[in-house]
C-alpha cells in the first residue's frame, strides 16, 4: 500500500529550488511536507527564505512533482526500498546532526542505522597487501564490540572492509553515489546482495541516478556523518579519501589513520593526516577504544547503574535528561535537547550539574553518556 505521507516526503525533496536546508525550514514552519503543499501563499511568504518566485514554483510544480513522487514510492515498495525522511525515527541520528545532511535516504537492508557503535572505513582503490591485511585486522578487532562497518562499496579498501565485515558477522552498510537500483561497480554485486541481509545499501539519490563523478564527494559526507569515527587505511596525498577525512573533521567527528611505509605513495595521505594532527594514529583496536571511551561505556554498563538513582535528588530538567540517556546511553547535545525537550540554552548548565553529581560524562564531539 502506497503511503500518502511518503509521497509528500519524496515530493518535497524533488521540488525545484528547494534544497535540504529550505526543506527543513518549510516543514518546521508548516508541520509536515503535506502541509507545505497545502499552505496558502500568504502563509508561505511569512517563512524566512521564501519569496514570491519560490511560492509560484511550488504551486506550479506541485501536481507534476507529486505524480512523479507517487511513481517512485510505488517503485520503492515493489523493490523493497525503505524511504527514510529526516523526521523518521529510523533515519541515522548521527547523520541528522550534520549541517548538510540529506533530507531523504533510500535504504535497502535490515540494519539498525542508529546502532550503538558505528565505524566508517575508507581508503585508496589501489590497495596494497599491507592495506588489505590491516583492513581485515581492524574489522576482526572490532568484532567483540559489535560495531557496524560503513564504507562506499568501491574498489580497494571499501570492498575489503565490507567483505571482512561479512566474514566476521558484523553488519555493514554500503553508501552509494547512484540510485538505489544501481550497484556500482557491478562486480561487487555479490557482496552487495549479501549486505542486504547483513547490513544494507543506502543512497540519497533517487531511482535512475547514474554514479557520475560529482556524486562521489557528496556520498563521502554520508559515510563520514553516519559514524562515530572514520578510519583511513591507505590514501595518496591527492585523493577523495582525504576529502572524507576533512569532512569528518569538520563535523567534529573522530578521525584515525593507519601509519604506513614512508616510501609508499598510498601511505603519504595517512601519514600526513597524523603529522598534521588531523587524525589519531591507529595501531590497534585499543587506540580506538580509548579514543571513543568504549572502555568507560562498558565499565559503566557492567555496573548496571541505569536505574540506581533517587529521583528526589534531581530537578525536573535533570530527570528528563537522565531518562533519555537511560534509553540510549549516549547522545549528541543537540539530539539530547530535542529528545528531553530541554532548551539548548539551559541544557549546558543541566549537564554540568549532572557531571558534578557523577551521573554523566562529556565525550568528544559534544556527546554525553550516562555513567
N, C-alpha and C positions, 0 to 999 in steps of 0.2 A: 504494500500500500504506500503510495507516494504521500509523504507528509507535507502539508501546506507550509509549515514552518521552514522546512528545508528549502523549499522553492524560493521563499523570500530571502533566506540567508545566502543562497547561491547568487540570486539576482543582484543583491546589493553589492556583492564583490565584483560583479561584471558591469556595473553601471558606468558609462563613460564619464570621466572627470572626477570619479570618486575613488580616492586611494584608501590605503589602510587606516591612516590617522583620521581622515574625514568620515570613514565608515563608523569608527568608534564614536566620533563626535555626534553623528546623526542618530545612532542607536541609543547613545546615552541620553540625548535630549528627548527623543521620541518614545523610547521604551522598548522598541523591538524593530527588526527590519521591516515587518509588515506595516507597522505604524508610520515608518518613513515614507513608504509608497502612498499611504492613505492620507498623510498630513496635508492640510491646505497650504498653499503658497505663503500665506501670511504668517503661519507658524514656522515654516521652514526658514523664512527670512530672518527670524529672530536668533537663529543659530549662528554662532561665530564661524566665519569662514565660508558661509553660504550666501551667495549673491543671486541676483535675478537670472543670470546666464545658466548657473548650475540648476536652479529650480526649473527653468524651462527645459533643460536637458533631461532632468529626472522625469518630468511629466511627459515629454515627447517620446522618451525611450522606454518608458515603464512597460508597456504592453509587449514589445519585442523582447525585452530583457527577461521578462517573466516567462514567456513562451520558451525561450532558449533554456532558461534555468529549469523549467519543468522537464524538458528532454534530458538534461544532464542528471537530474535527480532520478528519473526513471532508469537511465543507464547505470547509474551508481547502484541502484537497488538490484538490477539484473546481474551486475558484475561483482556484487558483494563489496562495494567500496563504501566505507563509512565517511560521511560528511561531517567534519568537526568544525563548527563555528567557534569563534573565540570565547563565547559565553558558555559553551558546553563543558560540563564537569570532566569530560574525557579529553579535552584539549590539554596539551602539555603545559602545566603551570610554569615550569622554568622558562619555557619559550615565551609565554604570555607576558612575562615581566620585562622583556627586551623592548627597546623603543621602536624598533622597526619590524616587529613580529607580524606575520601574515594573519589575516582575519579568518581564513578558511583553509582547512587542510583536507586532503583526500587520502584516506588511510585504508589499507588492506592488511589484515593480520589479526592477531589475538593478544598483543602485548598491552600491558598497562603503561601508558605513556607518562604516568606520574609515579613510576616505580621509585622505591626509596633511594636506590643508588644507580646512577646512570653515568657512563663514561663514553666520551667520543674519542675515536682513534682515527687519525689522518696521517697522510704521508705521500711520498712520491709514487708515481706509477712505475718508475724504473727501480723497483725494489731489489736490494741485494740479498745474498744469502744471509748476511748478518741481520738485515732488516726483517726478513721473514722469520728468522729464529727468535728475534727479540719480540716481534708482534705476537707470535704464538705463545711465547713465555709470559708476556703481560696478561693475555687473556686467561691462560691457565692459572696464573697467580690471583686473578680476580674471581675465580670460581668459588672459593669459600665465602666470598662477600656477596654472592648472588647479584652481581652488577649486570645491568643491561648495557650492551655494546652498540654504539651508534656510529655509522660511517656512511660513505657515499656510494657504495656499490661499484666503484671504479676499479680499474686495473691496479695492481701493486698492493700497497698497504691496506687499502679499503677491503678488497675481497679476501685477503689473507685474514684480516680481523674478523670479518663475517664468518668465514669458513671455520676459523678456530673457535668462535663462539658456538656455532652449531655443534661442533665436535665436543665441546665442553658442557653442552646442555644449558648454555646461557641464552636468554632472549637477545635478539639482535635486530636493529632497525636500519634499513637502507633508506637514506634520504635521496630522492631522485630529482633531476633537473628537467624531467619530461612529464607528460600527463600520466595519470595512474595506470593506463593500459599499456604503456610502453616501457619495456625493460631495456636499459642501456648501460653497458654494452650487452647485446643479445646473448653473448657467450656465457654470461653469468646467470642466465635464466634458471639453471638447475639449482643454484644457491638461492636465488630469489624465491623460487617456489617452495623450497624448504623453510625459508624465513616466514612464510605466511602462516605456518603452524608453530613457529618458534620465534615470534617477534613480529615483523611486518615490514611493509613498504609504505613510505609517506611522501607526499609532494604537495606543494601549494599550487601547482599548475593544473588547469582543467583538462578534460579529455581533448585529445587532438594536438596537444602541445609537443613539439619536437624538442629534443635536447640540444638546443642551439647554444653556442659558446657563452653569450651573456648571462644565461640562466645558471651557470655553474657557480659564479661568485655569490649570487642570491641564494642558491642552495646551501652554500657554506655557512651562511648565518644561521640557518635552521640547525645544522649539525652542531655548531657552537652553542646555540641558545638552548638546545634540549637537554644539555648535560650539566653535571656538576664540575667536570674538568675535561679539558681537551688534551690528549696526549699526542705529540708529534713524534713519529718514529724516525723517519728519514725525510729530508727535504732539501732541494737545491736552494741557492740564495734567491733566485727569481722563480717563484712557484706559487700556485694557488693555495698550497698548503700553508704558507706563511700568512696569506690573507686570512685564512680561517683562524690562525693563532691570533692575529691582530684583532679580529672581530671578537673572539672570546675575551681577549684582554680588555677591549672597550666595554664589554658587558660586565666587567668586574668578576669574570669567571676565572677559575684557576687554570693555568696552562703549564703543562710539563713537556719536556723534550728529552729524548734519548741521546746521550752523548755518543759521538761517533768518531771514526778514524779521521784525523785531521787532513789526510790526503784524499779522502773520498768526497767527490763533488756532491753526493746526496746527503752528506753529513754537515756540509757548510751551513745550511739553514738552521739545523737543530743546534749546532754549536754556537751559532750567532745568537739564537734566542736565549740560550743560557748565559752567554757572555754579556749580553745587553740587559740582563735581568728581566727579560720579558717572559721567561719560563724557568721553572724549577727543574733541576736535573732528575730524571727518573733512572735509578739504578736497581731498584727492587720495589715490590709492592708496598713495603714498609714506608717508603718515601711518600707514596700516595695516601696511605692510611693516616699518616701523621699530618699531612697537608690538609686533608679534609676532615680530620678529627674523628675518623671512623672508630678508632680505638676508644675514644671517650664515649661515643654513642653506644658502643657495645657494652662498655663497662656500666653505663647508666642503665641500659636495658636490663642487664643482669641483676641490678639492684632492685628492679621492679618497683620503682618509686612513682609509677604513674598515678596511683590513687592514694599515696601516702601523705597527703597534706590536709590540714584542717581548714575548711572554707572560711571559718570565722577569723582567720589570720590575714585575710586578703580583702581588699576593697572590690567593688563591682567590676571595674575595668581589668584589674589583675586576674579575677576569676574568669572573665571572658577570654583573656589571652591564654591562660592555663588550660582551659577547656579545649581550645583549638589545638594547642601543642600536644595535648593528650592523644588526640586523634592522629596527628601527622608526625609527631616527634620533632619535626624541624620545619621552619617556614621562612620565606623571604619576608622582610619587614613590610613591604607593600602588600603582599598577599595576606599577611597576618592582620594588617589593619582592616582589609576588606572582609575577611572571614570573621574576625572578632567584633567588627563594627565599632572599632575604636579609632577616632580621627588620628591621622598620621602625626599631627602636631602634638598630640597628647601621648602617643604610643611610645616615643623615645623615653619619656620620664617613667612610664609604666614599666617598660622593660628594664630600665636602670634599677628601679625599686625591686623588681623580681631577681635581678642579678645579685643585689646586696643580700637578699633573703636566701640566696643559694638555690633558686628554683630554675633559672635559665642561664644559658651560656651564649655569648655572642660569637658567631663564626665569621669567617671571611665572606665578603660579598653581601653584607647586610642581612645575613641569615641568623636565625636564633633557634636553639634547640633546648628541649626540656631535659633537665638533669634528673 
